[in-house]
Protein backbone atom coordinates (compact mmCIF):
# COMPACT_ATOMS: atom_id res chain seq x y z
CA UNK A 1 0.00 0.00 0.00
CA UNK A 2 1.16 3.51 -0.71
CA UNK A 3 1.21 6.34 1.74
CA UNK A 4 -1.77 7.98 0.11
CA UNK A 5 -3.81 4.82 0.49
CA UNK A 6 -2.81 4.56 4.15
CA UNK A 7 -3.89 8.14 4.75
CA UNK A 8 -7.07 7.56 2.83
CA UNK A 9 -7.86 4.43 4.84
CA UNK A 10 -7.16 6.28 8.07
CA UNK A 11 -9.39 9.09 6.95
CA UNK A 12 -12.16 6.65 6.06
CA UNK A 13 -11.83 5.01 9.41
CA UNK A 14 -11.88 8.37 11.13
CA UNK A 15 -14.90 9.52 9.17
CA UNK A 16 -16.74 6.30 9.78
CA UNK A 17 -15.89 6.53 13.46
CA UNK A 18 -17.24 10.02 13.60
CA UNK A 19 -20.36 8.98 11.77
CA UNK A 20 -20.78 5.94 13.99
CA UNK A 21 -20.23 8.02 17.08
CA UNK A 22 -22.74 10.54 15.92
CA UNK A 23 -25.20 7.82 15.04
CA UNK A 24 -24.60 6.05 18.36
CA UNK A 25 -24.89 9.32 20.25
CA UNK A 26 -28.10 10.16 18.47
CA UNK A 27 -29.67 6.73 18.81
CA UNK A 28 -28.48 5.91 22.32
CA UNK A 29 -28.87 9.31 23.89
CA UNK A 30 -32.54 8.64 24.51
CA UNK A 31 -31.74 5.15 25.72
CA UNK A 32 -29.01 6.45 28.02
CA UNK A 33 -31.39 9.01 29.47
CA UNK A 34 -34.10 6.38 29.85
CA UNK A 35 -31.58 3.95 31.40
CA UNK A 36 -30.28 6.64 33.73
CA UNK A 37 -33.80 7.55 34.84
CA UNK A 38 -34.62 3.88 35.26
CA UNK A 39 -31.45 3.35 37.31
CA UNK A 40 -32.34 6.34 39.51
CA UNK A 41 -35.85 4.98 39.95
CA UNK A 42 -34.46 1.56 40.94
CA UNK A 43 -31.97 3.18 43.30
CA UNK A 44 -34.79 5.18 44.86
CA UNK A 45 -36.85 2.00 45.29
CA UNK A 46 -33.90 0.19 46.85
CA UNK A 47 -33.30 3.05 49.29
CA UNK A 48 -37.01 3.06 50.17
CA UNK A 49 -37.01 -0.70 50.75
CA UNK A 50 -33.82 -0.44 52.79
CA UNK A 51 -35.42 2.23 54.99
CA UNK A 52 -38.57 0.09 55.31
CA UNK A 53 -36.45 -2.89 56.37
CA UNK A 54 -34.56 -0.82 58.96
CA UNK A 55 -37.90 0.38 60.36
CA UNK A 56 -39.15 -3.22 60.43
CA UNK A 57 -36.06 -4.32 62.38
CA UNK A 58 -36.58 -1.52 64.92
CA UNK A 59 -40.27 -2.39 65.32
CA UNK A 60 -39.47 -6.11 65.69
CA UNK A 61 -36.81 -5.36 68.34
CA UNK A 62 -39.24 -3.11 70.23
CA UNK A 63 -41.96 -5.79 70.09
CA UNK A 64 -39.52 -8.45 71.32
CA UNK A 65 -38.49 -6.22 74.24
CA UNK A 66 -42.18 -5.70 75.08
CA UNK A 67 -42.84 -9.43 74.88
CA UNK A 68 -39.94 -10.18 77.24
CA UNK A 69 -41.06 -7.44 79.62
CA UNK A 70 -44.62 -8.86 79.69
CA UNK A 71 -43.32 -12.42 80.18
CA UNK A 72 -41.16 -11.27 83.10
CA UNK A 73 -44.11 -9.37 84.55
CA UNK A 74 -46.24 -12.54 84.49
CA UNK A 75 -43.43 -14.57 86.07
CA UNK A 76 -42.89 -12.04 88.86
CA UNK A 77 -46.65 -11.81 89.47
CA UNK A 78 -46.75 -15.59 89.87
CA UNK A 79 -43.91 -15.37 92.42
CA UNK A 80 -45.60 -12.75 94.62
CA UNK A 81 -47.48 -15.37 96.69
CA UNK A 82 -44.11 -16.96 97.45
CA UNK A 83 -42.79 -13.59 98.63
CA UNK A 84 -45.90 -13.21 100.84
CA UNK A 85 -45.33 -16.68 102.30
CA UNK A 86 -41.68 -15.90 103.07
CA UNK A 87 -42.70 -12.67 104.79
CA UNK A 88 -45.18 -14.63 106.91
CA UNK A 89 -42.52 -17.22 107.80
CA UNK A 90 -40.08 -14.49 108.80
CA UNK A 91 -42.71 -12.83 111.04
CA UNK A 92 -43.46 -16.18 112.66
CA UNK A 93 -39.75 -16.78 113.31
CA UNK A 94 -39.33 -13.30 114.79
CA UNK A 95 -42.33 -13.75 117.08
CA UNK A 96 -40.72 -16.94 118.38
CA UNK A 97 -43.07 -19.41 116.76
CA UNK A 98 -42.71 -23.16 116.88
CA UNK A 99 -39.56 -24.42 115.15
CA UNK A 100 -41.33 -27.39 113.54
CA UNK A 101 -44.09 -25.19 112.16
CA UNK A 102 -41.51 -22.82 110.68
CA UNK A 103 -39.66 -25.68 108.97
CA UNK A 104 -42.92 -27.11 107.57
CA UNK A 105 -43.88 -23.64 106.34
CA UNK A 106 -40.56 -23.20 104.54
CA UNK A 107 -40.93 -26.67 102.99
CA UNK A 108 -44.38 -25.68 101.68
CA UNK A 109 -43.01 -22.42 100.30
CA UNK A 110 -40.20 -24.33 98.59
CA UNK A 111 -42.75 -26.73 97.06
CA UNK A 112 -44.87 -23.86 95.74
CA UNK A 113 -41.79 -22.14 94.34
CA UNK A 114 -40.57 -25.27 92.55
CA UNK A 115 -44.07 -25.87 91.17
CA UNK A 116 -44.06 -22.41 89.55
CA UNK A 117 -40.60 -23.05 88.08
CA UNK A 118 -41.59 -26.54 86.86
CA UNK A 119 -44.63 -25.08 85.10
CA UNK A 120 -42.20 -22.91 83.15
CA UNK A 121 -40.02 -25.84 82.09
CA UNK A 122 -37.43 -26.07 84.89
CA UNK A 123 -36.51 -29.62 85.89
CA UNK A 124 -33.82 -30.85 88.24
CA UNK A 125 -31.20 -33.19 86.79
CA UNK A 126 -31.05 -36.64 88.32
CA UNK A 127 -27.52 -37.42 89.46
CA UNK A 128 -27.06 -39.95 92.30
CA UNK A 129 -26.88 -43.52 90.97
CA UNK A 130 -26.68 -42.34 87.36
CA UNK A 131 -23.76 -42.89 84.99
CA UNK A 132 -21.61 -39.75 84.82
CA UNK A 133 -22.63 -37.58 81.84
CA UNK A 134 -20.35 -34.57 81.20
CA UNK A 135 -23.28 -32.73 79.59
CA UNK A 136 -25.31 -32.97 82.81
CA UNK A 137 -22.72 -33.47 85.54
CA UNK A 138 -19.49 -31.80 86.66
CA UNK A 139 -17.16 -34.07 88.61
CA UNK A 140 -15.88 -32.25 91.68
CA UNK A 141 -14.64 -35.20 93.71
CA UNK A 142 -13.65 -38.84 93.19
CA UNK A 143 -14.99 -41.72 95.26
CA UNK A 144 -12.57 -44.68 95.31
CA UNK A 145 -13.87 -47.04 98.02
CA UNK A 146 -17.13 -48.33 96.61
CA UNK A 147 -18.58 -51.43 95.00
CA UNK A 148 -20.41 -49.38 92.35
CA UNK A 149 -19.32 -49.47 88.69
CA UNK A 150 -16.84 -46.87 87.45
CA UNK A 151 -18.29 -43.48 86.40
CA UNK A 152 -21.30 -43.82 88.70
CA UNK A 153 -22.36 -40.67 90.54
CA UNK A 154 -22.31 -41.39 94.28
CA UNK A 155 -23.15 -37.97 95.71
CA UNK A 156 -24.66 -34.73 94.48
CA UNK A 157 -22.86 -31.69 95.88
CA UNK A 158 -25.00 -29.13 94.03
CA UNK A 159 -28.19 -29.75 92.10
CA UNK A 160 -28.22 -29.19 88.34
CA UNK A 161 -31.13 -27.91 86.30
CA UNK A 162 -32.46 -28.03 82.76
CA UNK A 163 -34.83 -25.42 81.35
CA UNK A 164 -37.05 -26.62 78.51
CA UNK A 165 -34.68 -29.51 77.83
CA UNK A 166 -31.47 -27.42 77.83
CA UNK A 167 -29.01 -27.80 80.70
CA UNK A 168 -28.62 -24.40 82.37
CA UNK A 169 -26.53 -25.63 85.29
CA UNK A 170 -24.72 -28.93 85.57
CA UNK A 171 -24.91 -30.98 88.77
CA UNK A 172 -21.69 -30.86 90.79
CA UNK A 173 -21.07 -34.47 91.77
CA UNK A 174 -18.79 -37.07 93.33
CA UNK A 175 -17.94 -39.91 90.90
CA UNK A 176 -16.55 -43.45 91.26
CA UNK A 177 -13.09 -43.88 89.68
C-alpha positions in Angstrom: 0.0 0.0 0.0 1.2 3.5 -0.7 1.2 6.3 1.7 -1.8 8.0 0.1 -3.8 4.8 0.5 -2.8 4.6 4.2 -3.9 8.1 4.7 -7.1 7.6 2.8 -7.9 4.4 4.8 -7.2 6.3 8.1 -9.4 9.1 7.0 -12.2 6.6 6.1 -11.8 5.0 9.4 -11.9 8.4 11.1 -14.9 9.5 9.2 -16.7 6.3 9.8 -15.9 6.5 13.5 -17.2 10.0 13.6 -20.4 9.0 11.8 -20.8 5.9 14.0 -20.2 8.0 17.1 -22.7 10.5 15.9 -25.2 7.8 15.0 -24.6 6.1 18.4 -24.9 9.3 20.2 -28.1 10.2 18.5 -29.7 6.7 18.8 -28.5 5.9 22.3 -28.9 9.3 23.9 -32.5 8.6 24.5 -31.7 5.1 25.7 -29.0 6.4 28.0 -31.4 9.0 29.5 -34.1 6.4 29.9 -31.6 4.0 31.4 -30.3 6.6 33.7 -33.8 7.5 34.8 -34.6 3.9 35.3 -31.4 3.3 37.3 -32.3 6.3 39.5 -35.8 5.0 40.0 -34.5 1.6 40.9 -32.0 3.2 43.3 -34.8 5.2 44.9 -36.9 2.0 45.3 -33.9 0.2 46.9 -33.3 3.0 49.3 -37.0 3.1 50.2 -37.0 -0.7 50.7 -33.8 -0.4 52.8 -35.4 2.2 55.0 -38.6 0.1 55.3 -36.5 -2.9 56.4 -34.6 -0.8 59.0 -37.9 0.4 60.4 -39.1 -3.2 60.4 -36.1 -4.3 62.4 -36.6 -1.5 64.9 -40.3 -2.4 65.3 -39.5 -6.1 65.7 -36.8 -5.4 68.3 -39.2 -3.1 70.2 -42.0 -5.8 70.1 -39.5 -8.4 71.3 -38.5 -6.2 74.2 -42.2 -5.7 75.1 -42.8 -9.4 74.9 -39.9 -10.2 77.2 -41.1 -7.4 79.6 -44.6 -8.9 79.7 -43.3 -12.4 80.2 -41.2 -11.3 83.1 -44.1 -9.4 84.5 -46.2 -12.5 84.5 -43.4 -14.6 86.1 -42.9 -12.0 88.9 -46.6 -11.8 89.5 -46.7 -15.6 89.9 -43.9 -15.4 92.4 -45.6 -12.7 94.6 -47.5 -15.4 96.7 -44.1 -17.0 97.4 -42.8 -13.6 98.6 -45.9 -13.2 100.8 -45.3 -16.7 102.3 -41.7 -15.9 103.1 -42.7 -12.7 104.8 -45.2 -14.6 106.9 -42.5 -17.2 107.8 -40.1 -14.5 108.8 -42.7 -12.8 111.0 -43.5 -16.2 112.7 -39.8 -16.8 113.3 -39.3 -13.3 114.8 -42.3 -13.8 117.1 -40.7 -16.9 118.4 -43.1 -19.4 116.8 -42.7 -23.2 116.9 -39.6 -24.4 115.2 -41.3 -27.4 113.5 -44.1 -25.2 112.2 -41.5 -22.8 110.7 -39.7 -25.7 109.0 -42.9 -27.1 107.6 -43.9 -23.6 106.3 -40.6 -23.2 104.5 -40.9 -26.7 103.0 -44.4 -25.7 101.7 -43.0 -22.4 100.3 -40.2 -24.3 98.6 -42.7 -26.7 97.1 -44.9 -23.9 95.7 -41.8 -22.1 94.3 -40.6 -25.3 92.6 -44.1 -25.9 91.2 -44.1 -22.4 89.5 -40.6 -23.1 88.1 -41.6 -26.5 86.9 -44.6 -25.1 85.1 -42.2 -22.9 83.2 -40.0 -25.8 82.1 -37.4 -26.1 84.9 -36.5 -29.6 85.9 -33.8 -30.8 88.2 -31.2 -33.2 86.8 -31.0 -36.6 88.3 -27.5 -37.4 89.5 -27.1 -40.0 92.3 -26.9 -43.5 91.0 -26.7 -42.3 87.4 -23.8 -42.9 85.0 -21.6 -39.8 84.8 -22.6 -37.6 81.8 -20.4 -34.6 81.2 -23.3 -32.7 79.6 -25.3 -33.0 82.8 -22.7 -33.5 85.5 -19.5 -31.8 86.7 -17.2 -34.1 88.6 -15.9 -32.2 91.7 -14.6 -35.2 93.7 -13.6 -38.8 93.2 -15.0 -41.7 95.3 -12.6 -44.7 95.3 -13.9 -47.0 98.0 -17.1 -48.3 96.6 -18.6 -51.4 95.0 -20.4 -49.4 92.4 -19.3 -49.5 88.7 -16.8 -46.9 87.5 -18.3 -43.5 86.4 -21.3 -43.8 88.7 -22.4 -40.7 90.5 -22.3 -41.4 94.3 -23.2 -38.0 95.7 -24.7 -34.7 94.5 -22.9 -31.7 95.9 -25.0 -29.1 94.0 -28.2 -29.7 92.1 -28.2 -29.2 88.3 -31.1 -27.9 86.3 -32.5 -28.0 82.8 -34.8 -25.4 81.3 -37.1 -26.6 78.5 -34.7 -29.5 77.8 -31.5 -27.4 77.8 -29.0 -27.8 80.7 -28.6 -24.4 82.4 -26.5 -25.6 85.3 -24.7 -28.9 85.6 -24.9 -31.0 88.8 -21.7 -30.9 90.8 -21.1 -34.5 91.8 -18.8 -37.1 93.3 -17.9 -39.9 90.9 -16.5 -43.5 91.3 -13.1 -43.9 89.7 
